[in-house]
């Protein structure tokens, strides 16, 4: 899960989700080709939003979802591969919509600026836009 640490009210938006989407609070989000929010994947490098609430849409509906625009917002993030101090300074990829993959640096989605907990695999940093 990605958790914004400090952000102002100007960074919060309400956008519509894609149909047949299950979004959880803290999920990284991108736009699909139709302009609706969808879950980010490991192949995404530009992550413009993180969900601030859950949304579960049916096959023919779009729901409003409150999101935070990631530009300039520091996040606490989970890592799937074992975060260490040597990861600080790296620009890494997503593993999925909820976690980072500090072993992969091909899409450069997130810059790690601090190690929060090696035992819990938690880091701080910023999405790269």
C-alpha positions in Angstrom: 0.0 0.0 0.0 1.1 3.5 -0.7 0.3 6.0 2.0 0.7 9.8 1.5 2.5 11.4 4.4 1.8 15.1 3.8 -0.3 16.7 1.1 -2.6 19.7 0.8 -6.2 19.9 -0.2 -5.2 21.1 -3.7 -3.8 17.6 -4.4 -7.1 15.7 -3.7 -9.3 15.1 -6.7 -12.4 13.0 -7.5 -12.1 11.0 -10.8 -14.1 8.1 -12.3 -13.0 4.5 -12.1 -13.0 2.1 -15.0 -15.8 -0.4 -15.1 -15.2 -3.8 -13.5 -12.5 -2.3 -11.2 -11.7 -3.1 -7.6 -9.7 -0.3 -6.2 -8.4 -0.3 -2.6 -7.3 2.7 -0.5 -3.5 3.1 -1.2 -3.5 1.6 -4.7 -1.4 3.3 -7.3 -3.6 4.4 -10.3 -3.2 5.4 -13.9 -5.7 6.3 -16.7 -6.8 3.6 -19.1 -7.2 4.3 -22.9 -10.8 5.6 -22.3 -9.7 8.1 -19.6 -10.9 6.2 -16.5 -8.8 5.2 -13.5 -7.4 1.7 -13.4 -4.9 -0.1 -11.2 -1.2 0.6 -12.1 1.0 -2.3 -13.0 4.7 -3.2 -13.0 4.9 -1.9 -16.6 3.8 1.7 -15.6 6.4 4.3 -15.0 4.2 7.4 -14.7 1.9 7.1 -11.7 -0.3 10.2 -11.4 -2.6 9.1 -8.6 -3.0 7.0 -5.4 -6.5 6.1 -4.2 -7.7 7.6 -0.9 -10.7 5.3 -0.7 -12.0 1.9 -1.8 -14.2 1.5 -4.9 -15.7 -1.6 -6.5 -17.4 -1.0 -9.8 -19.7 -3.3 -11.8 -19.3 -4.2 -15.4 -21.3 -1.3 -16.7 -20.7 1.5 -14.2 -18.1 4.1 -13.3 -17.7 5.3 -9.7 -16.3 8.5 -8.3 -13.0 7.8 -6.5 -11.2 10.3 -4.3 -7.5 10.3 -5.2 -4.3 12.2 -4.3 -2.2 13.6 -7.2 1.3 12.2 -6.6 3.4 15.1 -7.9 5.5 16.4 -5.0 3.8 14.2 -2.3 6.0 12.0 -0.1 4.8 8.4 0.3 5.5 5.6 2.6 5.5 2.4 0.5 5.8 -1.3 0.9 8.5 -3.2 -0.9 8.1 -6.8 -2.0 11.8 -7.9 -2.1 13.4 -6.8 1.2 14.2 -3.2 1.6 17.7 -2.2 2.7 19.6 1.0 3.3 21.4 0.4 -0.1 18.0 1.0 -1.8 18.0 4.6 -0.7 18.6 6.8 -3.7 17.4 4.2 -6.3 14.6 4.9 -8.7 12.6 1.6 -8.9 9.6 0.0 -10.5 6.2 -1.1 -9.1 5.7 -4.8 -8.4 1.9 -4.2 -8.6 -0.5 -1.5 -7.6 0.4 -1.9 -3.9 4.1 -2.6 -3.7 7.5 -1.6 -5.1 10.1 -3.9 -6.7 13.5 -2.6 -5.6 15.2 -5.3 -7.8 13.9 -3.7 -11.0 14.7 -0.3 -12.5 13.4 -0.4 -16.1 10.3 1.8 -15.7 11.6 4.1 -12.9 8.3 4.8 -11.1 9.4 5.6 -7.6 12.5 7.3 -6.0 13.4 5.9 -2.6 14.6 8.6 -0.2 14.6 6.8 3.2 14.4 3.4 4.8 11.6 3.2 7.3 11.8 -0.4 8.4 14.0 -3.2 6.9 12.1 -5.8 8.9 8.7 -4.6 7.5 10.1 -3.7 4.0 8.8 -0.1 4.2 10.5 2.9 2.5 9.7 6.6 1.9 10.0 8.4 -1.4 8.3 10.0 -4.3 6.7 8.9 -7.6 8.6 10.1 -10.6 6.4 12.0 -13.1 
